Amino acid sequence: MRPILATVSLNALRHNLAAVRKFAPHSKTMAVVKANGYGHGLINVAHGLSAADGFAVLGINEAIDLRDAGFQQTILLLEGVFCAQELNLASNLGLNVVIHSQQQLEMLESAILVKPMHVHLKMNSGMNRLGFQPEAFIHAQERLRACKNVADITLMTHFATADDEAGIDKPLKLFRTITQGLNLPVSLANSATILRHPDAHADWVRPGIMLYGASPVGDAAATAYGLMPVMQFTSEIIGVQEVNVGETVGYGNRFTATQPTRVGIVACGYADGYPRHAGLVSSYQGGAPIAVAGKLTTTLGRVSMDMLFCDLTNIPEAEIGSSVELWGNQVPVDAVAAASDTVGYELLCAVAPRVPMKVID
């Protein structure tokens, strides 16, 4: 069997959920488990985060899977529903739905539901993605209060710059100005807001990437916040080549040896979810970090569909069958992301279905 594996730690999930509660002790936790639990497996993640107050998902199919697996927590559909049939199903399943548009509001007002629903009314506070414009927000809230299909309302927004220097002062002030006096529950904080802006924790926090042990803040490692990596992405050396000065490695000759180089071939490629351009982006010098036989080294050249190259010159004990960590306990996923001009979110979500997944406690 090909030796590639993604190992998911339920203990690390529990640890990271506890870290969220340490940062936001007075808020309920809505664990974001969309995108197949950020690539870790939806039900795997739900078991590891079973102590969360709620789960946030993208599609109703994910909510159905959680309910079928026995999870009775609050489940929020982050983009709401897309048709009247989904609205009825969401009501029957006891789901919470985001209302972010006039069309969704009208759909809810005209629906005939078995029971009223809890809705999260979303304001566009500057992201310009989803949500009512601030000047329309109060009127939407009034219509929801008057709607027979609404049990109660939570107010929410999403910050565009919680993870960088711009911060959230401007959108937070706007949100608070518009919602002043409404006396309704509030949900504001994604992972970056939880870590950097405690004044915006409010009634619910919505942690995502921090639950999986990666950092939402570009200039800080996840370990700086006491987070543990949940996924260890591993493989093995399946070949070794001795490359002389002037010889090249891989497609496009993107690496040329300037000294005798011992090259390891790893059973992992971009078809497994490892970025093709890792270590080759113009903003990054050197190969992407990788660990072989417990020692750190770097990738070499361009990643192929099923294989990649790494430098074994200073790891003489490495041979065919030696262990490789692509990211996880030794190599932070954020470090591989930095070498690929992307973010840890993308790498975790991109692990391919062909990669076997093992769940450990």
C-alpha positions in Angstrom: 0.0 0.0 0.0 1.3 3.5 -0.9 2.6 4.9 2.4 0.8 8.3 2.5 -1.5 9.0 5.4 -3.4 11.9 7.1 -3.7 11.2 10.9 -6.4 13.2 12.8 -6.0 13.7 16.5 -9.3 14.0 18.5 -7.2 14.9 21.6 -5.8 17.9 19.7 -9.3 19.0 18.7 -10.4 18.8 22.4 -7.3 20.8 23.4 -7.9 23.5 20.9 -11.6 23.8 21.9 -10.4 24.3 25.4 -8.0 27.0 24.2 -11.0 28.8 22.6 -12.8 28.7 25.9 -9.7 30.1 27.6 -9.6 33.0 25.3 -13.4 33.6 25.3 -14.6 32.2 28.6 -17.9 34.1 28.6 -19.0 33.2 25.1 -20.7 30.1 23.7 -18.7 28.3 21.0 -20.0 27.7 17.5 -17.3 25.4 16.1 -16.9 25.9 12.3 -16.8 22.5 10.7 -17.6 23.3 7.1 -15.5 22.0 4.1 -15.6 18.5 5.5 -14.2 19.7 8.8 -11.5 21.8 7.1 -10.4 18.6 5.4 -10.2 16.5 8.5 -13.5 14.7 8.0 -16.8 16.2 9.2 -17.9 13.4 11.6 -14.3 12.9 12.9 -14.1 16.6 13.8 -17.6 16.6 15.3 -16.6 13.8 17.7 -13.5 15.7 18.7 -15.5 18.9 19.2 -18.5 17.2 20.8 -18.3 19.6 23.8 -18.9 22.6 21.6 -22.2 24.5 22.0 -22.9 24.4 18.3 -21.6 23.6 14.8 -21.5 25.9 11.8 -21.6 24.3 8.4 -22.1 25.5 4.8 -24.6 23.2 3.3 -27.7 21.4 4.6 -26.2 18.1 3.6 -23.5 18.6 6.2 -26.2 19.4 8.8 -28.1 16.2 7.9 -25.0 14.2 8.3 -24.4 15.7 11.8 -28.0 15.0 12.9 -27.9 11.5 11.5 -24.7 10.9 13.5 -26.6 11.9 16.7 -25.3 15.4 17.3 -28.1 17.5 18.9 -26.2 20.8 19.3 -27.2 24.0 17.6 -26.3 23.7 13.9 -26.0 26.9 11.9 -26.2 27.1 8.1 -23.6 29.9 7.4 -25.0 30.9 4.0 -28.6 30.1 4.9 -30.8 28.2 2.5 -31.0 28.4 -1.2 -34.6 27.4 -1.8 -38.0 26.9 0.0 -37.6 23.1 0.2 -34.3 23.6 2.1 -36.0 26.0 4.5 -38.7 23.4 5.4 -36.1 20.8 5.9 -34.0 23.1 8.0 -37.0 23.8 10.2 -37.8 20.1 10.6 -34.2 19.4 11.6 -34.1 22.3 14.1 -31.4 24.1 12.3 -30.4 27.8 12.7 -30.1 29.7 9.4 -28.3 32.9 8.4 -30.5 35.5 6.7 -28.2 37.7 4.6 -30.4 38.9 1.7 -33.8 40.3 0.8 -34.6 37.1 -1.1 -33.9 34.9 1.9 -36.0 37.2 4.1 -39.0 37.1 1.7 -38.6 33.3 1.5 -38.9 33.0 5.2 -41.8 35.3 5.5 -43.8 33.4 2.9 -42.9 29.9 4.1 -45.3 27.5 5.9 -43.1 25.8 8.5 -43.8 23.1 11.1 -42.1 25.2 13.7 -40.4 28.7 13.9 -36.7 28.9 13.4 -33.8 30.7 15.1 -32.2 33.0 12.6 -28.9 34.8 12.5 -29.3 38.2 10.8 -26.1 39.2 9.0 -24.8 42.7 8.5 -22.3 43.6 5.8 -19.9 45.6 7.9 -17.3 46.0 5.1 -16.4 42.6 3.8 -18.9 43.2 0.9 -19.5 39.5 0.6 -22.8 38.6 2.3 -25.1 40.6 4.5 -27.6 43.5 4.6 -26.2 46.9 4.2 -26.1 48.8 7.5 -28.9 51.2 6.5 -31.2 48.2 5.7 -30.3 46.1 8.7 -32.7 47.5 11.2 -35.7 47.2 8.8 -34.7 43.6 8.2 -34.6 43.0 11.9 -38.0 44.5 12.4 -39.5 42.3 9.7 -38.0 39.2 11.3 -39.4 40.2 14.7 -42.8 40.3 13.1 -42.4 37.0 11.2 -44.4 34.1 12.5 -41.7 31.7 11.3 -39.0 33.3 13.5 -38.5 32.0 17.0 -35.6 34.3 17.9 -32.8 36.3 16.3 -29.0 36.5 16.7 -27.2 39.5 15.1 -24.0 38.7 13.3 -21.3 40.1 11.0 -17.9 38.9 9.7 -14.7 41.0 9.9 -12.5 41.3 6.8 -9.3 42.5 8.6 -9.3 40.8 12.0 -6.1 39.1 11.1 -4.0 42.1 10.0 -3.0 45.6 11.1 -6.2 47.2 10.0 -8.0 45.5 12.8 -11.8 45.6 13.5 -12.3 49.0 15.1 -14.1 50.6 12.2 -16.5 47.7 11.4 -17.1 46.9 15.0 -18.0 50.5 15.8 -20.4 50.5 12.8 -22.0 47.3 13.9 -22.5 48.5 17.5 -23.9 51.9 16.3 -26.5 50.2 14.1 -27.5 47.6 16.6 -27.5 49.8 19.7 -30.5 49.1 21.9 -31.7 45.9 20.2 -30.9 43.7 23.1 -30.4 40.6 21.1 -27.7 37.9 21.1 -24.6 38.8 19.0 -22.1 36.6 17.1 -19.0 38.4 15.7 -15.7 36.6 16.4 -13.9 34.3 14.0 -10.5 32.7 15.0 -8.5 35.9 14.5 -11.0 38.0 16.4 -11.0 35.5 19.3 -7.3 35.7 19.6 -6.7 39.4 18.9 -9.9 41.3 19.8 -11.4 40.2 23.1 -13.8 43.2 23.2 -15.7 41.6 20.3 -16.2 38.1 21.7 -19.9 38.8 22.4 -22.5 36.0 23.1 -21.2 33.5 20.5 -17.7 33.0 19.0 -17.2 31.1 15.7 -13.7 29.5 15.8 -12.6 27.8 12.6 -8.9 27.4 11.7 -7.7 27.7 15.3 -9.6 24.5 16.2 -7.4 22.6 13.7 -4.1 23.9 15.1 -3.2 26.4 12.5 -2.8 30.2 13.0 -5.3 32.7 11.6 -2.7 35.5 12.2 0.0 35.6 9.5 2.8 36.8 11.8 2.3 34.4 14.7 2.7 30.7 15.0 -0.2 28.6 16.2 1.9 27.4 19.1 2.2 31.0 20.3 -1.5 30.7 21.2 -1.2 27.2 22.7 -2.7 25.4 19.8 -1.9 21.8 18.7 -1.9 20.6 15.1 -4.8 18.2 14.5 -3.6 16.7 11.2 -0.2 15.0 10.7 0.3 14.5 7.0 2.9 11.8 6.5 4.5 9.6 3.9 7.9 7.8 3.2 10.9 8.0 1.0 10.4 5.7 -2.0 13.6 6.4 -3.9 17.0 8.0 -3.5 19.1 9.7 -6.3 22.7 11.0 -6.2 22.8 14.2 -8.2 26.0 15.8 -9.3 26.9 19.5 -9.7 25.0 21.0 -12.6 22.4 18.2 -12.8 18.7 19.1 -12.4 15.7 17.7 -10.6 12.1 17.4 -11.7 9.9 19.0 -14.3 11.1 22.3 -15.7 14.6 21.8 -14.2 13.6 24.1 -11.3 16.4 22.9 -9.1 20.0 22.7 -10.3 22.6 21.2 -7.9 25.5 23.5 -7.0 27.1 20.7 -5.0 26.7 16.9 -4.8 23.2 16.4 -3.6 21.4 13.4 -2.2 17.8 13.6 -3.3 14.9 11.7 -1.7 11.7 11.0 -3.6 8.6 11.1 -1.5 5.3 9.4 -2.2 3.2 12.6 -2.2 2.3 15.0 -5.0 -0.2 17.7 -5.9 -2.9 15.0 -6.6 -2.7 14.3 -2.9 -3.2 17.9 -2.0 0.4 19.1 -1.6 0.9 22.4 -3.5 2.7 22.0 -6.8 4.5 25.3 -6.4 5.7 24.8 -2.8 9.0 26.4 -2.3 9.1 28.0 -5.7 7.0 31.2 -5.2 8.9 34.4 -5.9 8.2 35.7 -2.3 9.9 32.7 -0.7 13.6 31.7 -0.8 14.5 28.0 -0.6 12.4 24.9 -0.6 9.4 24.2 1.5 10.1 22.7 5.0 9.7 19.0 5.3 10.9 16.4 7.9 12.7 13.2 7.1 13.6 10.6 9.7 12.7 13.2 12.3 15.1 15.8 10.9 14.1 19.1 9.1 15.1 19.6 5.5 13.5 21.2 2.4 11.8 20.2 -0.8 13.7 20.5 -4.1 12.3 21.5 -7.5 8.7 21.3 -8.6 6.2 18.9 -7.1 4.9 16.2 -9.4 1.4 14.7 -9.5 2.3 11.8 -7.3 5.8 12.5 -6.0 8.0 15.3 -4.7 11.8 15.7 -4.1 13.6 16.6 -0.9 17.2 17.2 0.2 18.8 14.3 2.1 22.4 15.5 1.8 22.6 16.2 5.6 20.5 13.2 6.6 22.8 10.3 5.7 20.7 7.8 7.6 17.7 8.5 5.4 16.9 5.7 3.0 14.0 4.1 1.2 11.3 3.6 3.8 12.3 6.5 6.0 9.5 8.4 7.5 8.4 11.8 6.1 6.3 14.5 7.7 4.8 16.9 5.1 3.2 18.9 7.9 2.0 18.2 11.4 4.0 18.0 14.6 7.4 19.0 13.4 6.5 21.0 10.3 3.7 23.5 10.9 1.1 23.6 8.1 1.4 27.4 8.2 5.2 27.1 7.3 4.4 25.0 4.2 1.6 27.5 3.3 4.1 30.4 3.6 6.4 28.6 1.2 3.5 28.2 -1.2 2.1 31.8 -1.0 -1.1 30.6 0.5 -2.7 29.9 3.9 -3.0 26.8 6.1 -6.7 26.7 5.5 -6.2 25.9 1.8 -3.7 23.1 2.4 -5.8 21.4 5.0 -9.0 21.6 2.9 -7.1 20.4 -0.2 -6.0 17.0 1.1 -7.3 14.7 -1.6 -9.9 11.9 -1.0 -7.3 9.4 -2.2 -5.2 10.0 0.9 -6.2 7.5 3.6 -7.3 9.1 6.9 -6.7 7.6 10.3 -8.4 8.9 13.5 -6.6 8.6 16.8 -7.7 9.7 20.3 
